[in-house]
Amino acid sequence: MRSDSTPGHEPEKSGPEESESDKSGTGESQQIFQHGHGHSHGHSGGPAPLGPLAARVVVALLVLIAILVAIGAAVLWPGPQRVDVPLPFQTATGEAVETEAGTVIESGIGPCGSPDATMVFSGGPQPPPGVGYECFRAVISIDSGADAGMLTLFEHVPGPGQPDLQPGDSLRLVRGTDATGLTRYGFYDYERGVPLTLLALAFAAIVILVARWRGFRALLGILVAFLVLVMFVLPALLDGKSAVPVALVGGAMILYTALYLAHGVNLRTSSALLGTLASLALAAILSWLAIEALTLTGLSEEQNTQIQAYLQHVSISGLLLAGFIIGSLGVLNDVTITQAATAFELSRLEPEASRSQVFGATMRVGRDHIASTVYTLVLAYAGSALPLLLLFSVAGRSLGDVITSEIVAIELARSFVGGIALTLSVPLTSFIAVLLARPPGYATVEAS
């Protein structure tokens, strides 16, 4: 593991040609530190060497935690399993839903009751056998699968919740077989693969263009996080494993990989990682206390109710707890990396500053970060709950009833737990980073 400073290294003296940016940088750092008087420093010639003991302790702790995470992953790793498809996601024959690509050819209001509705045909749909009511009709071209090149017909009464299909719309069609063995199609969703892929490519391109190699490594970290969730966390929960250790082990696996990939293998990243891991454990404890104290069941959300009905071996409260823990990873990572980088950068800019001065300056930056991140966290959850809050407002319910309802209480608890964890991560990570950037032996001595 490389260090961010070289022990014993003396920086070159700047001559008269010292740049204006160097001068301004030194002036700004002096204002940040607010030096006291009557002291001289033992390492006035340049940056203090890294504390060997502090570095060994941090590295040893991270290695020990990594070993425990590896053991936990081996114990919790899901075995080969086959889970029956839950009833809401089955076809008429009990199989998993299959989807195909489709395109709307024509749509409009017309007589309902065509024998070709949901069936496969070519040419035009057959008219209704008698005089019936009018409804919305859409002729769909099937673009993939065994029936590619054929047509199908959708009919429905216009109203809330029904798709407004227009010619040219790209769709995903659900394909199934009825009790008589005939293939039928239905509306599944709009096709979003192409625009979503273009948006993802634009995101990746801009990140790499601005952040360059580090941005590319950050994208690799996102990929690893997704793989951990898909290959370990979700299968382990489906396997009936306890949600808390699964979330902690999965979260630690994501943090080890993502932080070192994005920020490099060095003591600066290691201090942020140790602070994040400690804050993650704190978030797990706080999440458990919040769920128990508030009696949060998770059953206010429809998908959790379906899980309880069809996947009874999966704990809903455990799933809710795992969501709290995993959801805190991103914001904790953001705060701890910033604090570690601030401590190391201030130490480099002001080599004569003591540990207490570096810590104080780092905390001043951290307080601003806490203030901005906390309301960002709360507003993000509030924004996602706007439709629900709108329904509550028109229902005439009191503010107290709205806030204490489970579906709102879950988001509030998630915000509060995340806010407490990220706030406490600031002094914790700052302390660890300052120990590495300013070792315990580096202290001011009274001037004689």
Secondary structure, DSSP 4 states (H G I P E B T S, - for coil): -B-SS-TT--PPPP-TT--HHHHHHHHHHHHHH---SSEEETTTTSSPPP-HHHHHHHHHHHHHHHHHHHHHHHHH---S--PPPPGGGB-TTSPBPEEEEEEEEEEEEEE---TTBTS-BSSSPPPPSS---EEEEEEEEE-SSTTTT-EEEEEE---TTS----TT-EEEEEEEE-TTS-EEEEEEEE--HHHHHHHHHHHHHHHHHHHHHHHHHHHHHHHHHHHHIIIIIHHHHHTT--HHHHHHHHHHHHHHHHHHHHH-SBHHHHHHHHHHHHHHHHHHHHHHHHHHHHT--STTSHHHHHHHHH-TTS-HHHHHHHHHHHHTHHHHHHHHHHHHHHHHHHHHH-TT--HHHHHHHHHHHHHHHHHHHHHHHHHHHHHHTHHHHHHHHHTT--HHHHHHSHHHHHHHHHHHHHHHHHHHHHHHHHHHHHHHHS-TT--EEE--
